[in-house]
Amino acid sequence: MSHMMNRLRLIAVLGLILVLGNPVFGGGDKQSSAASPSSGGSDVSGKLVIYTSIYEDVIEALDKALEKKFPNADIEFFYGGTGALQAKIAAEIDAGKLGCDLLLVAEPSYSLELKEKGMLHSYVSSLAGRLAFDYDKEGYWYPVRICNMVLAYNPEKVAKNSIPNSLRDFAFDSSVKGLISMGNPLTSGTTMAAVTALRDKYGYEYFQALGNQGVKVESGSVALTKLQTGECKVIMILEESILKVREEDDSKLEVIYPTDGTIIIPSTVMTIADKWSANKNTKLAEALTDWLLSDEGQENIVKGWMHSPIKNFAKLPYDGIPTTQIMANQIPVNWENVYRQREEIRTRFEEHVTKK
């Protein structure tokens, strides 16, 4: 492999998000009998290109681990936000071929979309039975990391009991009007999942309330800065973003696991079918999928401040609470709704929040 800096390239933020998918349709390359993992290691070689929305510093750590695990392989990472990746892939679909072989994306609905289009390769991993979260039983996609949408605050600026501790109150408690922040569901897959779940639970009145609150729609890094300075009292953000600054920067920012439920977002891996893939290296893709589902791969995920999707995995992200505790109180996401009602949800969010 060449040095990481020669392989990690930023994808410019592009416009529209692709239509998300349907879980009931199949397609793509089918491998029905692969019950055991690929052996991996030095017996696999060739090139593999991965599109991913994982943090760049986490990508760098994964890249170093993969270089040791697969010394004869050339693995390239392309980083971009979910919206940017999906828009790039939309353009590549129009051109007839993708520039990648493997995808590590924010949430399952995009996996459902590509499966429906017949663009994925089926690989039935023998490690799938370890998963505590849903996966595609035909082997088209697996969750390999768990992201949690939570609230966060700065205890050096405000008292926890003086601010919203639920996602409902985040939108409806007028005491924090103009002092809240969240991501953009038009560009962030995890935020799109979150607003769909909140719409399902509280109705479109939730979007209206966000607009009335004057919620700031911005990147996580901007929101974190505003939380530090006190410009925001409470923000809706991924748990991993807070755990990361707590460990790396010794930040005092704290996670609030919402009293009405955390929004749990499994992030998936999927292999592109040979017809569409850049390098047609399914053997290496299968070996890498198994590595991601293995203890070694999962330890690298947890080091990146995300939870493991593996049942009773021994390690937790820095300062994270047990995954089972989070699962016990959650707001579910209907991935079918994320897909089927995407345009409607997006339009309503723009109408009530971003264009208000």
N, C-alpha and C positions, 0 to 999 in steps of 0.2 A: 504493500500500500504506500502511496505517497503521503506526504505530511498533511495533517488535518487542514491547515490553512489553504492548501492547494485544492481542497475538495469541498470545503464548506462554502457554498455560495448563497448569497441572499437572493430571494425571489422578490422582485419589486411588487409592492402591494397593488393588486389589480382590482377590478370592479366587482362584478356581480358574482354571487354564489350559485353554484350549480344546483339544479333540482335534486333534492335528497330522495332516498330510495325506499323501496317496498320490500318487506321481509319475506314475502310469500313466493317470490319468483326465483328460479334458478338460472344457471347459465354459465358460460365460460368453460375453461378446461376442467375436466372431472378426473380425480384420482380417487377411486373408491376403496382401494385396498391398502392404503398406506397407514397402517395402524401403529407402526413404530417410528420413532424420530429418526431423521437423517443423522448420520454419525457426526457430521460437521468436522471441524478442525482442519488439519493439513490436507485431508483428502478432497476438499472442495476448493475450487479455484474459479478464476474468471472475474468478470466485472458485475457489480450490482449497484443500481442507483436507487436511493431511498428519498422520497419526498416526505417531509415531516414538519409538524408544527410544534414539536418539543423545544423547550428552551435551548438556545445555542450552547450554553455551557454544559447542559446535560448531554447534548449531542456530542460534544467534545469528549466527555467522559465515556460515553458509549462507544465512540469511535476508537478510543485507546484500548478498551476492553475487547472490541471486535478484532482489532489488529493483532492482538495476542491470540485470540481464539481461532481466527482464520488467517494465518500468516500468508497464505498463497492467493488470497482474494483481494480484489481492488474494490472497496466499498466507498461510494460517494454519498454524501448527504446534501440535499437541497432543502434549505429552511424557508418557511414562509408561514404567515398566519393562515388559518383555515380558508378564509375567503380568497386569499391570494392563490393558494394551492388549487382550490376548486376552479377558480377562473382560468388558471394556467392549464389545468387538465381539460377544461371545456374547449379551449383553443386547440389543444393537442388532439382531442377527439375529432374535431373538425378536419384536422390535418391527416388523420388516419393512423396515428401512432403516438404513444405516450413517450415521454422522456425518462420514465422511471420503470422500475421492476417491482418495487415494494412501497407500500404506503403505511405510515404511522400517523393516523389522523385523530382528531379531537373527540369524536363521538360516533356511535354506530350507524346513524342514518345514512351517512355517505357510503359506508360499506354496503348497506342495503341497496342503495342506488346503483352502484357499480356491479353488484351481483345481478340485479335485474337487467342491466344492460348486457350481461354476458361477458363482462370484461375481467372477471377474476378467475384465478386458478384454485381448484379445490385441493386441499391437503389436510388429511385427517391425522392430526397429531396425537400420538399416544399420551401426551401430557395434558390433553384437554380436560380430562377427568379431574384434574386438580383445581379447576376454576370454580370460584364461588359465584360467578356472574354468568349471565347468558352468553352463549357463543353460537356460531352457525354450525349446526350438527353435520352439515355436508362439508365442512372444513373450509368455507370461503373467507371467514374472518374470525379472529379471536381478540378478546380484550387483553391487553398486556399492561395497562396502568389505569389507576383510578384517580380521577380528578374530582374534587368536591367544591361546589359553589357554596360559599359561606358569607358571613359578614365579618368585618374587622373594624377595630377602633384603636385609638391611642390613649392608653390609661394615664399618660402624662398630661393629657389635655382635657379629658372628660371622664366621668365616672360611668362604669358599665351600666348601672341601674338608671342612668339619666338619658339613655339613648335606646333606640329600638333594638330588641334582641330577637325579633322574628322578621322573616322576609315580608310578611304582611305589613307590619308596622313600619318597615323600611319605606314603604310607599305611602302609607296612610297616616303616619304620625307627623303632624304639622310642626312639631317642635324642632324638627331637623330640616325644615324646608330650606332649600338652597344650599344645604350642607351635606349632600350625599352624592355618591358617584358610582358608576357601574360601567361595564364594557359595552361594546356595540354589537348587537346580534346580527347586523348586516355583514360583519367581517369576522366575528369570533364564533366558532362552532359551539364552544361551551356556553357562551352567553345566549346563543340561539336556543340551545337546549333548555337553559334556565328559564328564559322568558316564555317558552312554550309550556313548561311545567307550571309556571305561575299563572299563565292564562287559563290553563286547564283547571287549576285549583280555585282561582279567585275571579275568573272572567276578565273581559276586556276592561272592566272598571279598574283593574290593576294598572294597566297602561295609562289610563286617564289620571290615576292617582300619581303615578311617576311624573307625568307631565306637570301636574299641579304642584308637585314638590320641587320642580325645577331641577330634576336630577341631571347631573353632568354625565355625559356619555363620552368616555375617553379611555385611553389605554391604561392597563394596570400600573405601569410605571408612573404615569402622571397622577393617578389616584393615590398611590402610595406616598408620593411627595406631598400631596395635599393633606393626607392623613397625618404625616409627620409635622407639618406646619400648623395644623389646626384649621386649615381652610375647609376641610371636610371633617365631620364628626363621626360618620360611619360610612363604609363603602361595601358594595357587593363585589366579591373578588374570589378567585380560586384560593383555596387553602394553601396550596404549594407556594404561592407568591409570598404569603406571610411567613410561612416556615422558612423559606429561603432567606429572607432578610433577617429573621431572628438568628439564624445560624451564622450567616456570612457577615452581617453588619452589627451583630449584637443589638438588634433593634428591640425596642420595648413594645412594638405593635402586637396586638393580641387577636387571635381568632375568636369569633363568636359562632358557635355551632347553633344555627337558628332554632328557636324553640318550636317552630311549626315544621321543622324538618330541613335537613341538608339536602341539596340537589346533587345526587351522585351521578357522575358521568364517566362510564367506562370508555377508554380510548383504545382503538382497535388497530390491529395489524392485518394487512391483506396483501396477497401476491397477485400481480397483474398477469393475466393469461398471456401465453406466448404470442398470440396474434397481435396483441397490443403493446407488449413490453419492449423496452429498449434493448435488452441484452439476452432475453430468452434463457435466463439462468435460473430455472425453477429449483434445481438441486440446491444451489446456494441459498435461495429464498426460503426453502423448506428448512434447511439447517439453521438459518438465522431465526426463523419463527420458533423452532424448538429451543434455541438458546434463550430467546426472550421469555419463554414460558418456564425455563429451568430456574433452579435456585440461584445460579450464578447471574443470569440475566435479571432476575427480579431484585437481587441485591443492588444492582446498578440502578434500577428504576426507583427503589426506595431511597437510595442516596440522592436522587434527584427530587426529593421532597414529595413524591407521589406515593400513594398506597398500592400495595400489590393486590391483584385480583385472585390470587391463589388462596384457597381455603386455609385458614389458620396459619398464614405465613408468619414466621417467627419475628421478623423485623418490621419496625414501623419507621416512617419518616421522622426526621428530627422534630421533636416536640409535638408530634401528632398523637391523637388519641386512638385507641384500638378501632380498627375498621369495623368490627362487629358492632361496636357502640354507635358508630355513625349510621350503619345500616339499620339499626333498631328504630331510628327516627329520621325518616327521609320523605321528601316530596318526590313521588315517582315521575319519570319522564316517559311519555308515550311517544316512542320513536316513529310510529306511523304518523302521528300528528305533526311531528317535526318535518316530515316529508310532505304529507298530503295538504297541509294547511300553511305551508311555508310562505307562499306569496301573500296570503291573507294576513298572517301574523306580522310579516314584515311591513306590509302596508299600514296596518293599524298602529304598529310601533312608531313608524315614521310620523303618522298623522297626529298621534297623541303625545309623543315624546320629542323626537329629534327636530320636527318642524314647528313645534309649538312656540 
